[in-house]
Amino acid sequence: MIGALLAAPARLGGVRVLAIDGPSGAGKSTLAAQVVEDLRSRGCRTELVSTDAFATWDDPVAWWPQLVDGVLRPLADGLEGAYRRVDWSTGAPRPGELVRVAVPDVLVLEGVSCGRASVRPLLSDLCWISGGSAAERLAKAVARDGEAARAELGRWQRFECGWFAVDGTAEAAGTRLSSETDRSRSVRAPLRIDQASRTRQHGWPNVGTAI
């Protein structure tokens, strides 16, 4: 996947963008961290932006213009980007710290809806990770966020199921990955590539019309 990413043209100005999308609890954050570590070990200036920095229970996807205006448009122009991370320290979302995003060689976007249709013309690759059954993913998310979040996580899971069906994210992905859990459901198996990166057509619109 990384080799194909680096071989693909940059479509956000001079920046290659990799979007790692998929349902909650699928392992997107873990995969993104591995990808960022690998890219940096190769000498690539790499920045990571997670949708968790923007999304809330009541606003799972409509926050997108904050990412576009704060990060994608500036980077397309060769300028530093910035966004304000959601702060959950009080138990309710509120504007948090300002995070600056230097102009990288590769921008990794990670999280639900980061590979949405409107941004695909700017991506060098879209990776979909499925991450097992809905029940397995919910159990993993609850283990991560706590039992008190179960109801909201269930509501989120139902929302994202509809979102992905309409957006067609999995079908549009150039790279598809899955993770398998062993019988104890406590150890994840290595990620398996199900579909190699596909070559996309040239002639993408510019950043102003694509996002």
C-alpha positions in Angstrom: 0.0 0.0 0.0 2.7 2.5 0.9 4.7 1.7 -2.2 1.6 2.4 -4.3 0.9 5.5 -2.4 4.3 7.0 -3.0 4.2 6.0 -6.7 0.8 7.8 -7.1 0.8 11.5 -8.1 0.2 14.2 -5.5 -3.3 15.7 -6.0 -3.5 18.2 -3.1 -1.0 20.7 -4.4 2.3 18.9 -3.8 0.9 16.7 -1.1 -0.1 13.0 -1.4 -3.1 12.2 0.7 -4.0 8.8 2.0 -7.4 8.4 3.6 -8.0 5.4 5.9 -11.7 4.9 6.3 -14.0 2.3 7.7 -16.4 1.6 10.5 -15.7 2.3 14.2 -13.6 -0.3 16.0 -12.1 -1.6 12.7 -8.5 -0.7 13.5 -8.1 2.5 11.5 -6.1 4.4 14.2 -3.7 1.4 14.7 -3.2 1.1 10.9 -2.7 4.9 10.5 -0.1 4.9 13.2 1.8 2.1 11.5 1.6 3.8 8.1 2.9 7.1 9.6 5.8 5.3 11.3 6.7 3.5 8.1 6.5 6.7 6.0 8.6 8.7 8.4 11.2 5.9 8.5 11.5 6.3 4.8 12.2 10.0 5.2 8.8 11.2 4.2 7.5 14.3 6.0 4.2 12.9 7.2 1.2 14.5 9.0 -1.7 12.6 10.5 -5.2 14.1 11.0 -8.0 12.1 12.6 -11.7 12.7 12.3 -11.9 12.1 16.0 -10.5 15.6 16.4 -13.7 17.0 14.8 -16.6 14.6 15.2 -19.0 14.5 18.1 -21.9 12.2 18.9 -24.4 14.8 17.6 -22.2 15.8 14.6 -20.6 12.7 13.1 -19.9 14.1 9.7 -21.1 17.7 9.1 -18.0 19.2 10.6 -16.1 18.5 7.4 -15.8 22.2 6.3 -13.5 22.8 9.3 -11.0 20.3 7.9 -11.4 21.6 4.3 -10.9 25.3 5.3 -8.4 24.8 8.1 -6.2 22.0 6.6 -6.9 20.9 3.0 -7.1 24.3 1.3 -4.0 25.8 2.9 -1.9 22.7 2.2 -3.1 22.7 -1.4 -1.6 26.2 -1.6 1.6 25.2 0.1 0.7 26.9 3.4 0.6 25.5 6.9 -2.8 24.3 8.0 -4.5 24.4 11.5 -7.5 23.0 13.2 -9.0 23.1 16.7 -9.3 19.7 18.3 -12.5 18.8 20.2 -11.9 18.8 23.9 -13.8 16.1 25.9 -12.2 16.7 29.3 -15.5 18.0 30.8 -17.5 15.1 29.4 -19.1 17.4 26.8 -17.5 18.5 23.5 -16.0 22.0 23.3 -13.3 23.7 21.3 -9.9 22.6 22.4 -6.3 23.1 21.5 -5.1 24.5 18.2 -3.2 22.0 16.2 -0.9 23.2 13.4 -0.3 21.0 10.4 3.0 21.6 8.5 3.1 21.1 4.8 4.0 17.4 4.4 5.0 15.1 1.7 2.1 12.8 2.8 -1.0 13.7 4.7 -2.7 10.7 6.3 -6.4 11.2 7.0 -7.9 8.7 9.4 -11.4 8.1 10.6 -15.0 7.6 9.7 -16.0 9.7 6.6 -12.4 10.9 5.8 -12.7 9.1 2.4 -16.0 10.7 1.5 -16.9 11.2 -2.2 -16.2 15.0 -2.2 -12.5 14.5 -1.3 -11.7 11.5 -3.5 -10.4 13.5 -6.4 -7.7 14.8 -4.1 -6.6 11.4 -2.8 -3.5 9.5 -3.9 -5.1 6.4 -2.3 -8.2 5.5 -0.3 -7.9 2.6 2.1 -11.0 0.8 3.5 -10.6 -1.4 6.5 -13.6 -3.5 7.5 -12.5 -4.9 10.8 -14.8 -7.9 11.5 -18.4 -8.1 12.4 -20.5 -5.3 13.9 -20.7 -7.1 17.2 -16.9 -7.5 17.3 -16.3 -3.9 16.4 -18.8 -2.6 19.0 -17.1 -4.7 21.7 -13.7 -3.3 20.7 -15.0 0.2 20.8 -16.7 -0.2 24.2 -13.4 -1.7 25.5 -11.7 1.4 24.3 -14.2 4.1 25.3 -15.8 2.5 28.3 -19.2 0.9 29.1 -20.8 4.3 29.6 -20.3 5.0 25.9 -22.1 1.8 24.7 -25.4 3.4 23.8 -23.7 6.3 21.9 -21.4 3.8 20.2 -24.4 1.7 19.1 -26.1 4.8 17.8 -22.9 5.8 16.0 -22.6 2.4 14.5 -26.1 2.5 13.1 -25.4 5.9 11.6 -22.2 5.0 9.9 -23.8 1.9 8.4 -26.2 4.2 6.5 -23.5 6.7 5.7 -21.2 4.2 4.1 -24.0 2.7 2.1 -24.9 6.1 0.6 -21.3 7.3 0.2 -20.1 4.1 -1.4 -16.8 4.3 0.5 -15.8 0.6 0.4 -16.6 0.3 -3.3 -14.5 3.3 -4.1 -11.4 2.2 -2.1 -8.3 1.5 -4.1 -7.0 -0.6 -1.1 -9.2 -2.9 1.0 -8.0 -4.5 4.2 -9.7 -6.7 6.7 -8.7 -7.9 10.2 -9.5 -11.2 11.8 -9.9 -12.0 15.5 -9.0 -15.3 16.9 -11.4 -17.4 18.9 -10.7 -15.6 22.1 -11.5 -12.3 20.4 -8.5 -10.8 22.2 -5.7 -10.9 19.6 -6.1 -9.4 16.2 -4.6 -11.2 13.3 -2.3 -9.3 10.8 -4.1 -7.2 8.3 -4.7 -8.9 4.9 -4.8 -7.1 1.6 -7.9 -8.1 -0.3 -7.6 -5.8 -3.2 -4.5 -4.1 -4.6 -4.5 -0.4 -5.3 -6.2 0.5 -8.5 -4.9 3.1 -11.0 -7.2 6.1 -11.1 -7.9 8.2 -14.1 -6.2 11.6 -14.7 -7.9 14.9 -15.1 -9.0 15.6 -11.5 -10.7 19.0 -10.7 -8.7 21.5 -8.7 -9.0 21.8 -5.0 -11.5 24.6 -5.1 -14.1 22.4 -6.9 -13.2 19.1 -5.3 -13.8 19.9 -1.7 
